[in-house]
Amino acid sequence: KLPPGPVGLPVVGSLFQLGVKPYESLARLSKQYGPLMTVRLGLKTTVVVSSAGMAEEVLLKHDRDLAGRTGLDATNVFHYAESSITMNQNCPRWRELRRLCSNEMFLPKRLDAVRGLREEKVQALLKHIQTASAAGRPVDIGKCTFSTALNLVSRTVYSEDVVDVESESAGEFKSLVWGLTQIVLKANIADYFPMLSLVDPQGIRRRNKALLKQMFAFLDKLIDKRLQSYGAREGWKKESEDFLDVLLRVVATPGSGFTRQNIRPLLS
């Protein structure tokens, strides 16, 4: 039995009720139908959670029962969804990906180890803002914080900065991440009416495929560079591994089921 929710129109459901700010529209609807409601979007039936208490019930207490995911049409390229922890269904592969991230990436000691890095990146951001302010130059705070966040993630995952905060240019990696983010956030009519995925009416899947191709080429360069460094690396210890090292170690393990190709979605 599904929770209550708006009846909606035939075929389109409640799509037109979402407007240009869906989060505000859903917040208004939740006041009428409660913190757990059913909203029909096109041919897709969606259950919307609108309170912290209900989110805890769904994400923590009943996470195993409610871990199924509805994939986005845009990710149906290069088998991306099958190797992504955020897009995959609750299946053995997804559970293995989750275990890998929990045991290797999100360990408390590993997160504590990058505390100094987080402080370093914040200080670099503040210095950039102060320098620009002293010179009377305008600062785009959104772009600066986006670059800082990217560098923090990339240093944790690849041990490299991929964006120069001081640079006015976006940079290859930053442009790719921004483009991929915009594609995922863009409303895709093929997600609401799956039969339209055959024609990709908005061209979203085609654009995502082109961007992912560039992203994977970028990641292949990082992987090749890391593999070449192993022979020359001295004094290397397992404790000094970043996430890329962990994934390459797993790929090299016989019978792991992980390959160079299917770790790229995790790195992206």
C-alpha positions in Angstrom: 0.0 0.0 0.0 1.4 3.4 -1.1 1.3 6.5 1.0 -1.3 9.2 0.2 -0.5 11.9 -2.4 -2.0 14.1 -5.1 -4.2 12.3 -7.7 -2.6 14.1 -10.7 -3.6 14.2 -14.3 -3.9 11.2 -16.7 -0.6 10.2 -18.3 1.5 13.1 -17.0 0.5 12.7 -13.3 1.8 15.6 -11.1 4.6 16.7 -13.4 3.0 20.1 -14.0 2.6 20.7 -10.3 6.4 20.6 -9.8 7.0 23.9 -11.5 10.5 25.4 -11.9 11.4 24.8 -8.2 10.3 21.2 -7.5 11.7 21.2 -4.0 9.4 24.1 -3.0 6.4 22.4 -4.7 7.1 19.1 -3.0 7.5 20.9 0.4 4.0 22.5 -0.1 2.5 19.1 -1.1 4.0 17.5 2.0 2.1 19.9 4.2 -1.1 18.6 2.7 -0.2 14.8 2.4 2.3 14.3 5.1 6.1 13.6 5.3 5.7 10.4 3.3 3.7 10.8 0.1 3.2 9.2 -3.3 3.7 11.4 -6.4 3.1 10.1 -9.9 5.6 11.7 -12.3 4.6 10.7 -15.9 4.6 6.9 -15.8 6.8 6.6 -12.7 5.4 6.3 -9.2 7.6 8.1 -6.7 7.6 8.1 -2.9 8.8 11.4 -1.5 10.3 11.7 2.0 10.0 15.2 3.5 11.1 15.1 7.1 14.2 14.2 9.0 12.4 11.6 11.1 10.9 9.8 8.1 14.3 10.0 6.3 15.9 8.2 9.2 13.2 5.5 8.9 13.8 5.1 5.2 17.6 5.5 5.0 18.7 3.9 8.3 16.1 1.6 9.8 14.7 0.1 6.6 17.6 0.8 4.2 17.9 -2.9 3.1 14.2 -3.1 2.1 14.2 0.3 0.4 17.6 0.3 -1.3 16.3 -0.2 -4.8 17.1 2.6 -7.2 15.5 3.8 -10.4 18.3 4.5 -12.8 18.5 7.7 -14.9 18.3 7.3 -18.7 21.4 9.5 -19.0 23.5 6.9 -17.2 22.7 4.1 -19.6 26.1 4.5 -21.4 29.3 2.5 -21.0 27.6 0.3 -18.4 28.0 3.3 -16.0 25.1 2.5 -13.8 26.2 -1.1 -13.2 29.6 0.1 -11.8 28.3 3.1 -9.9 27.5 3.0 -6.2 24.9 5.7 -6.5 23.1 4.5 -9.7 23.2 0.7 -9.3 20.4 -1.5 -8.0 20.6 -3.4 -4.7 22.4 -6.4 -6.1 25.6 -8.4 -5.3 27.7 -6.0 -7.4 26.3 -2.9 -5.6 26.8 -4.6 -2.2 30.4 -5.3 -3.1 30.9 -1.7 -4.1 29.4 -0.5 -0.9 31.6 -2.8 1.2 34.7 -1.6 -0.7 33.9 2.1 0.0 32.9 1.5 3.6 36.0 -0.6 4.4 38.6 1.4 2.4 37.3 4.9 1.6 35.2 6.0 4.6 37.2 4.4 7.5 37.4 6.9 10.4 41.2 6.7 10.4 41.4 7.5 6.7 39.0 10.5 7.1 41.0 11.7 10.1 44.2 11.4 8.1 42.9 14.0 5.6 41.9 16.5 8.3 45.1 18.5 7.7 44.3 18.5 4.0 40.9 19.9 4.5 42.4 22.7 6.6 45.0 23.3 4.0 42.4 23.7 1.2 40.3 26.1 3.3 43.3 28.2 4.1 44.2 28.3 0.4 40.7 29.4 -0.4 40.8 32.2 2.2 44.2 33.4 1.0 42.9 33.5 -2.6 39.9 35.6 -1.5 42.0 37.9 0.6 44.5 38.5 -2.2 41.7 39.2 -4.7 40.0 41.5 -2.2 43.2 43.5 -1.5 43.7 43.9 -5.3 40.2 45.1 -5.8 39.3 42.1 -8.0 35.8 40.5 -7.9 35.6 37.0 -6.6 33.1 34.4 -7.7 32.6 32.6 -4.4 30.6 29.8 -6.0 33.4 28.9 -8.5 36.1 29.2 -5.8 34.3 26.9 -3.4 33.5 24.4 -6.2 37.2 24.3 -7.2 38.2 23.9 -3.5 35.8 21.0 -3.1 37.0 19.3 -6.3 40.6 19.6 -5.1 39.8 18.2 -1.7 38.1 15.2 -3.3 40.8 14.7 -5.9 43.6 14.9 -3.4 41.8 12.3 -1.3 41.1 10.0 -4.2 44.1 10.6 -6.6 46.5 12.5 -4.3 46.5 15.3 -6.9 45.0 18.7 -7.3 43.1 18.9 -10.5 42.0 22.5 -10.5 44.0 25.7 -9.9 41.9 27.9 -7.7 44.0 30.9 -8.8 43.3 30.3 -12.4 40.5 32.1 -14.2 40.0 29.2 -16.6 37.8 26.3 -15.6 40.2 23.5 -16.3 39.4 20.2 -18.1 38.4 18.3 -15.0 36.3 21.1 -13.5 34.5 21.6 -16.8 33.8 17.9 -17.1 32.5 17.6 -13.5 30.3 20.7 -13.9 28.9 19.4 -17.2 28.1 15.9 -15.8 26.5 17.5 -12.8 24.3 19.7 -14.9 23.2 16.7 -17.0 22.2 14.6 -14.0 20.3 17.5 -12.5 18.5 18.3 -15.8 14.9 17.1 -16.0 14.8 14.3 -18.6 11.4 13.4 -20.1 12.8 9.9 -20.9 13.0 9.3 -17.1 9.3 9.9 -16.8 8.2 8.2 -20.0 10.7 5.3 -20.5 9.5 4.4 -24.0 11.0 7.7 -25.1 14.5 6.6 -24.2 14.7 4.9 -27.6 14.9 8.3 -29.3 16.6 10.3 -26.4 14.4 13.3 -27.3 16.5 15.9 -25.4 19.8 14.5 -26.4 20.8 14.2 -22.7 22.1 10.7 -23.0 24.2 11.6 -26.0 25.8 14.5 -24.3 26.4 12.5 -21.2 28.1 9.8 -23.3 30.4 12.4 -24.8 31.3 13.9 -21.5 31.9 10.5 -19.9 34.2 9.5 -22.8 36.3 12.6 -22.0 36.2 11.9 -18.2 37.3 8.3 -18.7 40.2 9.4 -21.0 41.2 11.8 -18.2 41.0 9.0 -15.6 43.0 6.7 -17.9 45.8 9.2 -17.9 45.8 9.2 -14.0 45.7 5.4 -13.9 48.6 5.1 -16.3 50.6 7.6 -14.4 50.0 5.8 -11.1 50.9 2.4 -12.6 54.1 3.8 -14.0 55.0 5.2 -10.6 54.7 1.9 -8.7 58.1 0.7 -10.0 59.9 3.8 -8.9 58.1 4.3 -5.6 60.3 3.8 -2.6 59.2 3.4 1.0 55.6 2.9 0.0 53.3 1.6 2.7 49.7 0.4 2.6 48.8 3.1 5.1 49.8 5.7 2.6 47.4 4.4 -0.1 44.8 6.7 -1.6 41.5 5.4 -3.1 43.1 5.0 -6.5 45.7 2.7 -5.0 43.1 0.7 -3.2 41.1 0.2 -6.4 44.1 -0.8 -8.4 45.1 -3.2 -5.7 41.6 -4.8 -5.9 41.8 -4.9 -9.7 45.1 -6.8 -9.4 43.5 -9.4 -7.0 42.5 -12.6 -9.0 38.8 -13.3 -8.9 37.8 -9.8 -7.6 35.6 -9.1 -10.5 36.9 -5.6 -10.8 38.6 -4.3 -13.9 40.2 -1.1 -15.0 37.0 -0.3 -17.0 34.5 -0.9 -14.2 36.4 1.1 -11.5 36.2 4.3 -13.6 32.7 5.1 -12.5 33.8 5.0 -8.9 36.6 7.4 -9.6 34.3 9.8 -11.5 
